[in-house]
Amino acid sequence: MTVRASRLRSWLLDGLTDAVGRHQGPHAVKVHATHPWWRVMCLTGVDYFSTLGYQPAIAALAAGILSPFATIVLVTLTLAGALPVYRRVASESFRGSGSISMLERLLPWWAGKLFVLVLLGFAATDFMITITLSSADATAHILENPFTPSWLEGSQVPLTLGLIAVLGAVFLRGFREAIGIAVPVVAVYLAMNAVVISVAIYEVLLHPVAIPDWWAALTTQHGNPWVIAGIALIVFPKLALGLSGFETGVAVMPQVQGRRGDTENDPVGRIKGTKRLLTTAALIMSGFLLTSSFVTTLLIPHQEFEPGGEANGRALAYLAHKYLGAEFGTVYDASTILILWFAGASAMAGLLNLVPRYLPRYGMAPAWARAIRPLVLVFTAIAFLITIEFGADVDAQGGAYATGVLVLMTFAAIAVTLSARRRRRRASTIGFATVSVVFIYTTVANVIERPDGIRIASLFILGIVAVSLVSRVQRSFELRATSVTFDAQALEFIREDAERGAVRIIAHDPDVDSPEEYRRKNLDERRFSHIPSNSPTIFLEVTVADSSDFEDDLRVVGARVGGFRVLRVRATSIPNALAALLLEIRNLTGVVPTIYFAWTEGNPITNMFKFLFTGGGEVASVTREVLRESEPDPKRRPSVHVS
């Protein structure tokens, strides 16, 4: 390998802190830099707040003069539903795994893993479409500005690809740079929106007939207030894009600065900071959504919201140009373009925190997937493909975006409902269950309205499952132990034999542990494997825990049974655990151990599938293969005898 290639590899894999890759990237054991909650809020808020660029227009187009009422329903669901749900998620899933980890614990073995893969598919849909849709919308604002050169017309796709490439380059630099950009972007954008909405409210007050005229039209079209409320409840799912940002907020919790007394298992300061982040973002956005829907409905003719109209997808920009002039309007467009482009940053941050937490731990992604930079390159390439496939069309991607957001929020609500029920908190259980029902209704209504979203999400799910299964097979012969520790009794057994110059291990089935069984097994192995009669032996038993897991922290316990010495350990896979223990014995004592097996009965193909899915199968040959791949030097490789 050349020096240049070696440097490139080191740069790409920066963030892998050990050979096994147990800790990685943005959630290493030692996080190199954390940030005050308000700065992290800006990173997650570039997605949430950027929806002001198109949400008022979507609300007006979907609900017409009912837009303010539909927005009230949306804001109510935000503050009384999504916010309490995710504040609870922050308390119970504070390592950045989000609501997915809460649901993972409910389903054991492979069912839980497949369920997580499905949820990751929806999360990938949400985050990836956020990157491509926001960049495409930023491009649309560029092309629609009156000062944009005419020669850029028709360059939607290349401009969007360029914005995505620059976003990827920012994350190749690191999280610090991303947060550093997000803070001024969000501050400027919110300030300019405050100016535009304040001027719009002033214009409404200058025309006192505007509100009575609107109310008269409303009551004429829809009759009494109960009808208005009912219609608002029916149409508000079309406004669901205004709910984005909560899952990202809990996904980047490791970036939130905690208190000095925080511990890994009780980060009180970090949890409190994240709750402040979620609450502040929700309150700010709710205020902007309510006021923007009100002024845009009263001041913009409805035909301008239609496709081809000047307010289509850019209602507040329309008001900025109309009431504050072309110069201010262009500056407003620039801030909108910037935040829409950088909205992908919060999505990228979410992906970089979620994917390494699950897939490598399941053995369902290569080890390099724990590092940030290779993942950034992969996600950027996928965003390129999506952009080209959809022609950078914002409307074509909206259904998939809303589907991903709503499915994640629905399962988050279900997760906290089950958690409250488990803790026997009746009031909380009823409240969260009600929120879950509302989210289920919203999700179903959205899927019926825009079924393309579920189809796109299904492609992401199928892709993740396929890649995961292939990776699991490819990595099946790796050492899976992230650590190996021996208790005092186990160390005594090993060192006793090492001092005599040989450590001989007999693999034994833990199902039968009577002294008579150990005596018979010992005699058989000495006879068929030609173990010297004066050489001591140690039995080694591996009990399979959850074979769907991939990595283990192995703890070896020593015991004496009828005069025989026994080492016992729980692991996800018998062969991989045996190989890890043998190598650790060699490293501790300097003596290369030998292990003795009896051949496993049964068809070798069947045994291979047993190994892949139950952690057992043909143990001897697989143990030897794991050792061969882990230790290239035959002289230092523990010996495997089978009889």
C-alpha positions in Angstrom: 0.0 0.0 0.0 1.4 3.4 -1.0 1.9 6.2 1.6 -0.8 8.2 -0.1 -3.3 5.3 0.1 -2.4 4.7 3.7 -3.0 8.4 4.6 -6.4 8.3 2.7 -7.5 5.2 4.6 -6.5 6.8 8.0 -8.4 10.0 7.1 -11.5 8.1 6.0 -11.5 5.8 9.1 -10.8 8.6 11.6 -13.2 7.9 14.5 -12.7 4.2 14.8 -11.1 4.0 18.3 -10.1 0.4 18.4 -9.5 -2.6 16.1 -12.9 -4.0 16.8 -14.6 -0.7 16.2 -16.7 -0.8 19.3 -16.9 3.0 19.6 -17.3 5.2 16.7 -17.7 8.6 15.0 -20.1 11.0 16.7 -20.9 8.7 19.6 -17.4 7.5 20.7 -16.8 6.9 24.4 -14.9 10.2 24.4 -16.8 12.7 22.4 -14.2 15.2 21.3 -16.5 18.2 21.3 -20.0 18.8 22.6 -22.0 22.0 22.3 -24.6 24.0 24.2 -28.2 22.9 23.6 -29.1 26.0 21.7 -26.3 25.5 19.2 -27.3 21.9 18.6 -30.9 23.1 18.2 -29.7 25.2 15.2 -28.3 22.1 13.6 -31.5 20.1 14.0 -33.6 23.2 13.4 -32.3 23.9 9.9 -34.6 21.1 8.8 -37.5 22.0 11.2 -37.4 25.8 10.6 -36.7 25.6 6.9 -40.2 24.2 6.4 -41.3 27.9 6.7 -40.0 28.2 3.2 -42.9 26.1 1.8 -45.3 25.1 4.7 -47.6 28.2 4.6 -48.1 27.7 0.8 -48.8 24.0 1.3 -51.3 24.9 4.1 -53.1 27.5 1.9 -53.2 25.2 -1.1 -54.5 22.2 0.9 -56.9 24.0 3.2 -57.7 27.2 1.5 -59.3 29.8 3.7 -59.3 27.1 6.5 -55.5 27.2 6.6 -55.2 29.0 10.0 -57.5 26.4 11.6 -55.7 23.5 10.1 -52.5 25.0 11.3 -53.9 25.3 14.8 -54.6 21.6 14.7 -51.0 21.0 13.6 -49.6 23.2 16.3 -51.8 21.6 18.9 -50.5 18.1 17.8 -47.0 19.5 18.0 -47.1 21.0 21.5 -49.5 18.5 23.1 -48.5 15.4 21.2 -45.0 15.3 19.5 -43.3 17.4 22.1 -44.3 15.4 25.2 -43.5 12.2 23.3 -40.0 13.2 22.3 -39.3 14.7 25.7 -40.0 11.2 27.1 -37.8 9.6 24.4 -35.0 11.9 25.4 -35.3 10.7 29.0 -35.3 7.0 28.1 -33.1 6.8 25.0 -30.4 9.3 25.8 -27.5 7.7 23.9 -28.8 9.1 20.6 -30.6 5.9 19.4 -34.0 7.7 19.3 -37.3 5.9 19.7 -36.0 3.0 17.7 -34.0 1.7 20.6 -37.1 1.8 22.9 -39.0 -0.4 20.5 -35.9 -2.7 19.9 -36.1 -3.8 23.5 -39.7 -5.0 23.1 -39.0 -7.7 20.5 -36.3 -10.3 21.2 -34.1 -12.2 18.8 -34.4 -11.9 15.0 -37.9 -10.4 15.1 -36.5 -7.3 17.0 -33.6 -6.9 14.5 -35.9 -7.1 11.5 -38.3 -4.6 13.1 -35.4 -2.2 13.6 -34.3 -2.6 10.0 -37.8 -1.7 8.9 -37.8 1.4 11.1 -34.3 2.3 9.9 -35.7 2.1 6.4 -38.3 4.7 7.2 -35.7 6.8 9.0 -33.5 6.6 5.9 -36.4 7.7 3.8 -37.1 10.7 6.1 -33.4 11.8 6.3 -32.4 11.1 2.7 -35.4 12.7 1.2 -34.9 15.7 3.5 -31.4 16.1 1.9 -32.7 15.8 -1.6 -36.0 17.6 -1.3 -34.5 20.6 0.6 -31.7 21.0 -1.8 -34.1 20.8 -4.7 -36.3 23.4 -3.1 -33.3 25.6 -2.6 -32.6 25.3 -6.3 -36.2 26.2 -7.1 -35.8 29.4 -5.1 -32.6 30.2 -6.9 -34.3 29.8 -10.3 -37.4 31.7 -9.3 -35.7 34.8 -8.1 -36.1 37.7 -10.6 -32.3 38.5 -10.5 -31.2 34.9 -11.5 -29.5 34.9 -14.9 -31.7 33.4 -17.6 -28.9 31.0 -18.7 -29.5 29.0 -15.5 -33.0 28.1 -16.6 -33.5 24.3 -16.9 -30.5 23.5 -14.7 -32.5 22.2 -11.7 -30.7 18.8 -11.5 -27.0 20.0 -11.8 -27.6 22.9 -9.3 -29.2 20.5 -6.8 -26.3 18.0 -7.2 -23.9 20.8 -6.6 -25.7 21.8 -3.3 -25.7 18.2 -2.1 -22.0 17.8 -2.9 -21.1 21.0 -0.9 -23.2 19.6 2.0 -21.3 16.4 1.9 -18.0 18.3 1.9 -19.0 20.2 5.0 -19.6 16.9 6.9 -16.3 15.5 5.6 -14.8 18.2 7.7 -16.8 17.3 10.8 -19.7 18.1 13.2 -18.0 21.2 14.5 -18.1 22.9 11.1 -21.7 21.8 10.5 -22.9 23.4 13.8 -20.7 26.5 13.2 -22.6 27.1 9.9 -26.0 26.2 11.3 -26.1 28.8 14.0 -25.8 32.0 11.8 -28.0 30.4 9.1 -30.8 29.8 11.5 -30.4 33.1 13.3 -30.5 35.1 10.1 -33.4 33.1 8.7 -35.6 33.4 11.8 -34.9 37.1 12.1 -35.9 37.8 8.5 -39.1 35.8 8.9 -39.9 37.8 12.0 -39.5 41.0 9.9 -41.6 39.7 7.0 -44.4 38.4 9.3 -44.4 41.6 11.4 -44.8 43.7 8.3 -47.5 41.4 7.1 -49.4 41.7 10.4 -49.1 45.5 10.1 -50.6 45.4 6.6 -53.5 43.3 7.9 -54.1 45.9 10.6 -54.0 48.7 8.0 -56.9 47.0 6.3 -59.4 46.4 9.0 -61.9 44.8 6.6 -59.5 42.0 5.8 -60.4 39.8 8.8 -64.2 40.4 8.6 -64.1 39.6 4.9 -62.1 36.4 5.5 -64.5 35.3 8.3 -67.6 36.1 6.2 -66.2 34.0 3.3 -65.3 31.2 5.8 -68.8 31.0 7.3 -70.5 31.3 3.9 -68.5 28.4 2.5 -68.5 26.1 5.6 -71.4 27.1 7.8 -71.1 26.8 11.6 -67.8 26.5 13.7 -68.3 22.7 14.1 -68.1 22.1 10.4 -65.0 24.3 10.2 -63.4 22.3 13.0 -64.3 19.0 11.4 -62.9 20.0 8.0 -59.7 21.3 9.6 -59.2 17.9 11.3 -59.7 16.2 8.0 -57.2 18.3 6.0 -54.5 18.9 8.6 -52.6 15.6 7.7 -51.6 17.4 4.4 -49.6 19.8 6.6 -47.6 17.0 8.2 -44.3 18.3 6.8 -44.5 20.9 9.6 -43.8 18.1 12.1 -40.3 17.3 11.0 -37.2 17.6 13.2 -38.1 15.8 16.4 -36.5 12.5 15.6 -33.3 14.3 14.6 -33.4 16.2 17.9 -33.1 13.1 19.9 -30.7 11.4 17.4 -28.0 14.0 18.0 -28.2 14.0 21.8 -24.5 13.0 22.2 -23.6 16.4 20.7 -25.5 18.2 23.5 -23.3 19.5 26.3 -24.1 18.0 29.7 -23.0 18.8 33.2 -19.8 17.9 35.0 -21.6 15.3 37.1 -23.2 13.5 34.2 -22.5 9.7 33.9 -22.9 7.4 30.9 -25.9 5.8 32.5 -27.4 9.0 34.0 -26.6 12.1 31.9 -29.0 14.4 33.7 -27.5 17.6 32.2 -27.6 16.2 28.6 -31.2 15.1 29.0 -32.2 18.5 30.4 -30.4 20.3 27.6 -32.1 18.1 24.9 -35.6 18.8 26.4 -34.8 22.5 26.3 -33.8 22.1 22.7 -37.0 20.3 21.7 -39.3 22.6 23.7 -37.7 25.8 22.4 -37.7 24.6 18.8 -41.4 23.6 19.0 -42.4 26.9 20.6 -40.6 29.0 18.0 -41.9 27.0 15.1 -45.4 26.9 16.4 -45.4 30.7 16.6 -44.1 31.1 13.1 -46.6 28.6 11.7 -49.6 30.2 13.3 -48.7 33.8 12.3 -47.5 32.9 8.8 -50.6 30.8 7.9 -52.8 33.7 9.1 -51.1 36.5 7.1 -50.6 34.5 4.0 -54.3 33.4 3.9 -55.5 37.0 4.3 -53.0 38.8 2.1 -52.3 36.5 -0.8 -55.0 35.7 -3.5 -55.7 32.0 -3.6 -54.8 31.6 -7.3 -51.2 32.6 -6.5 -50.8 29.4 -4.4 -51.7 27.3 -7.4 -49.0 25.7 -9.6 -47.4 28.4 -11.6 -48.5 31.1 -9.2 -46.0 33.5 -7.7 -46.7 32.2 -4.2 -46.6 28.5 -5.0 -44.1 26.9 -2.6 -42.9 30.4 -1.5 -45.7 32.3 0.3 -43.5 34.3 2.7 -41.1 35.1 -0.1 -44.0 36.5 -2.1 -44.9 38.8 0.9 -41.3 39.8 1.3 -41.0 40.9 -2.3 -44.5 42.6 -2.3 -44.3 44.6 0.9 -40.5 45.1 1.4 -39.2 45.5 -2.1 -37.2 43.4 -4.6 -33.9 44.1 -2.8 -35.1 42.9 0.6 -37.0 40.1 -1.1 -33.8 38.9 -2.8 -31.9 38.9 0.6 -34.8 37.0 2.0 -34.6 34.5 -0.9 -30.9 34.1 -0.2 -31.5 33.3 3.5 -34.3 30.8 2.4 -32.0 29.2 -0.1 -29.2 28.9 2.4 -31.4 27.2 5.1 -33.2 25.0 2.7 -29.8 23.8 1.4 -28.4 23.3 4.9 -31.6 21.6 6.1 -29.9 18.4 4.8 -27.3 19.0 7.5 -29.7 17.9 10.3 -30.7 14.9 8.2 -27.1 13.9 7.6 -26.4 14.3 11.3 -29.3 12.0 12.1 -28.1 9.4 9.7 -24.5 9.6 11.0 -25.8 8.9 14.5 -28.4 6.2 13.8 -26.8 4.0 11.2 -23.5 3.3 13.1 -25.5 2.5 16.3 -27.4 -0.4 14.8 -26.1 -2.0 11.6 -22.5 -2.6 12.5 -23.6 -3.8 16.0 -25.9 -6.3 14.2 -23.0 -7.4 11.9 -25.2 -6.0 9.1 -22.8 -3.4 7.8 -19.0 -3.4 7.2 -16.9 -2.3 10.1 -16.0 0.9 8.3 -19.6 2.0 8.6 -18.7 3.0 12.1 -16.6 5.9 10.8 -18.2 9.2 9.7 -16.4 10.0 6.4 -17.2 6.8 4.5 -20.8 7.1 5.5 -20.9 10.7 4.3 -19.6 9.6 0.9 -22.2 6.7 0.8 -25.1 9.0 1.8 -24.0 11.7 -0.7 -23.9 9.1 -3.5 -27.4 7.9 -2.6 -28.7 11.5 -2.6 -27.2 12.0 -6.1 -29.1 8.9 -7.3 -32.4 10.1 -5.8 -32.0 13.6 -7.2 -31.3 12.2 -10.7 -34.2 9.7 -10.5 -36.7 12.4 -9.5 -35.3 15.1 -11.6 -34.9 17.3 -8.5 -38.7 17.6 -8.4 -39.9 18.8 -4.9 -43.5 17.7 -5.3 -42.5 14.2 -6.4 -40.5 13.7 -3.2 -43.0 15.3 -0.7 -45.0 12.1 -0.2 -42.0 10.0 0.8 -40.7 12.7 3.1 -44.1 13.0 5.0 -44.4 9.2 5.2 -40.9 8.8 6.8 -41.6 11.6 9.3 -45.0 10.3 10.3 -44.1 6.6 10.6 -41.2 7.5 12.9 -43.3 9.8 15.1 -46.1 7.2 15.2 -43.8 4.5 16.5 -42.2 6.9 18.9 -45.7 7.6 20.4 -46.4 3.9 20.6 -43.0 3.3 22.3 -43.6 5.9 25.1 -47.1 4.6 25.5 -45.8 1.1 26.2 -43.1 2.5 28.4 -45.7 4.4 30.5 -47.9 1.3 30.7 -44.9 -0.8 31.9 -44.3 1.8 34.6 -48.0 1.7 35.6 -48.5 5.4 35.0 -52.2 5.3 34.0 -52.6 9.0 33.1 -49.5 9.1 31.0 -50.5 5.8 29.3 -53.9 7.2 28.3 -52.4 10.5 27.1 -49.7 8.9 25.0 -52.2 6.3 23.6 -54.4 9.2 22.5 -51.4 10.8 20.7 -50.6 7.5 19.1 -54.1 7.2 17.7 -53.9 10.7 16.2 -50.5 9.9 14.7 -51.8 6.6 13.2 -54.8 8.5 11.7 -52.4 11.1 10.3 -50.1 8.5 8.8 -52.8 6.5 7.3 -54.5 9.6 5.8 -51.1 10.7 4.3 -50.4 7.2 2.8 -53.9 7.1 1.2 -53.4 10.6 -0.1 -49.8 10.0 -1.4 -49.2 6.3 -1.7 -45.9 7.0 -3.6 -44.4 7.7 -0.2 -44.8 4.2 1.1 -43.5 2.7 -2.1 -40.3 4.8 -1.9 -39.9 3.8 1.8 -40.4 0.1 0.8 -37.4 0.4 -1.6 -35.2 1.8 1.2 -36.4 -1.0 3.5 -35.7 -3.7 1.0 -32.3 -2.2 0.2 -31.3 -2.0 3.9 -32.5 -5.6 4.6 -30.7 -7.0 1.5 -27.4 -5.2 2.3 -27.7 -6.2 6.0 -28.2 -9.9 5.3 -25.3 -10.0 2.8 -23.0 -8.1 5.3 -24.0 -10.5 8.1 -22.9 -13.5 6.0 -19.7 -11.8 4.9 -18.8 -10.9 8.5 -19.8 -14.2 10.1 -16.2 -15.4 10.5 -15.0 -12.2 12.3 -14.1 -12.1 16.0 -17.1 -10.6 17.6 -15.9 -10.0 21.1 -15.5 -6.4 22.0 -13.9 -7.4 25.3 -12.9 -10.6 27.2 -12.6 -10.6 31.0 -11.9 -13.6 33.3 -12.9 -13.8 36.9 -10.3 -14.8 39.5 -11.1 -18.5 39.4 -10.9 -18.7 35.6 -7.5 -16.8 35.6 -6.2 -19.2 38.2 -7.1 -22.3 36.0 -5.4 -20.7 32.9 -2.2 -19.6 34.7 -1.8 -22.9 36.4 -1.7 -24.8 33.1 0.4 -22.0 31.3 3.1 -22.4 34.0 3.3 -26.1 32.9 3.8 -25.1 29.3 0.5 -26.1 27.8 -3.1 -25.0 28.0 -5.5 -27.7 26.7 -9.1 -26.8 26.4 -12.0 -29.3 25.8 -15.1 -27.8 24.2 -18.2 -29.1 26.1 -21.9 -28.8 25.6 -23.3 -26.9 28.6 -26.6 -28.8 28.6 -25.1 -31.7 30.6 -22.9 -30.6 33.5 -22.8 -33.6 35.9 -19.4 -34.9 37.2 -20.0 -38.2 35.4 -20.5 -36.4 32.1 -17.2 -34.5 32.6 -15.4 -37.7 33.5 -16.7 -39.5 30.4 -15.9 -36.6 28.2 -12.4 -36.3 29.6 -11.7 -40.0 29.0 -13.0 -39.9 25.4 -11.0 -36.8 24.4 -7.8 -38.2 25.9 -8.4 -41.5 24.1 -9.4 -40.2 20.6 -7.3 -37.0 20.6 -4.2 -38.6 22.2 -4.0 -36.1 25.1 -1.1 -37.2 27.5 -2.5 -38.7 30.6 -0.4 -36.4 32.9 -1.5 -33.2 31.1 -4.3 -31.3 32.8 -7.3 -30.1 30.8 -9.9 -27.4 31.2 -13.5 -27.6 30.0 -14.9 -24.6 28.1 -18.7 -24.1 27.8 -20.4 -21.5 25.7 -24.1 -20.8 26.3 -25.8 -19.0 23.4 -27.6 -15.8 24.5 -29.4 -13.8 21.8 -27.9 -15.2 18.5 -29.3 -12.3 16.5 -26.8 -10.0 18.2 -23.4 -9.7 16.7 -21.0 -8.3 19.2 -20.3 -9.5 22.8 -18.6 -8.3 25.9 -17.5 -11.8 27.1 -17.1 -12.5 30.8 -15.6 -15.9 31.6 -16.4 -17.5 34.9 -14.4 -20.4 36.4 -16.0 -23.3 38.4 -15.0 -26.7 39.8 -17.4 -29.6 39.3 -16.5 -32.9 40.8 -12.8 -32.2 40.6 -13.0 -30.9 37.0 -12.2 -27.3 36.1 -14.8 -25.5 33.9 -14.8 -22.2 32.2 -18.3 -20.8 31.4 -19.3 -17.9 29.2 -22.5 -16.5 27.5 -22.1 -15.3 23.9 -24.1 -14.8 20.7 -22.1 -17.3 18.7 -20.2 -20.4 20.0 -17.4 -20.6 17.4 -16.6 -16.9 17.5 -16.6 -16.8 21.3 -14.3 -19.8 21.4 -11.9 -18.2 19.0 -11.9 -14.9 21.0 -11.2 -16.8 24.3 -8.4 -18.8 22.8 -6.7 -15.7 21.5 -7.1 -13.9 24.8 -5.6 -16.8 26.7 -2.6 -16.7 24.3 -2.3 -13.0 24.8 -2.5 -13.2 28.6 -0.1 -16.2 29.1 2.1 -16.2 26.1 1.2 -19.9 25.6 -0.6 -20.9 22.4 -3.6 -23.0 23.6 -5.0 -26.1 22.0 -8.8 -26.9 21.9 -10.4 -30.3 21.4 -13.7 -31.0 19.7 -15.9 -33.9 18.7 -17.5 -33.7 15.3 -21.0 -32.4 15.1 -23.6 -34.7 13.7 -25.9 -33.6 10.8 -25.8 -32.2 7.3 -23.0 -29.6 6.8 -25.3 -27.2 4.9 -27.9 -27.4 7.7 -25.2 -26.8 10.3 -24.0 -23.7 8.4 -27.5 -22.2 8.6 -27.7 -23.1 12.3 -24.4 -21.2 12.7 -25.7 -18.1 10.9 -29.0 -17.9 12.7 -28.6 -19.7 16.0 -24.9 -19.4 16.8 -24.3 -23.1 16.9 -23.9 -25.6 14.0 -20.6 -27.2 13.1 -18.5 -25.6 15.8 -15.1 -27.1 15.2 -14.5 -26.1 11.6 -16.0 -22.7 12.0 -13.9 -22.0 15.1 -10.8 -23.0 13.1 -11.9 -20.6 10.2 -12.4 -17.7 12.6 -9.0 -18.3 14.1 -7.4 -18.5 10.6 -8.9 -15.2 9.5 -8.0 -13.5 12.8 -4.4 -14.8 13.2 -2.4 -15.1 9.9 0.7 -16.6 11.6 0.1 -20.4 12.0 2.7 -20.5 14.8 0.8 -18.1 16.9 -2.6 -19.5 16.0 -4.4 -21.7 18.6 -4.6 -25.3 17.4 -7.9 -27.1 16.8 -8.2 -30.9 17.1 -11.3 -32.8 16.1 -12.0 -36.4 16.7 
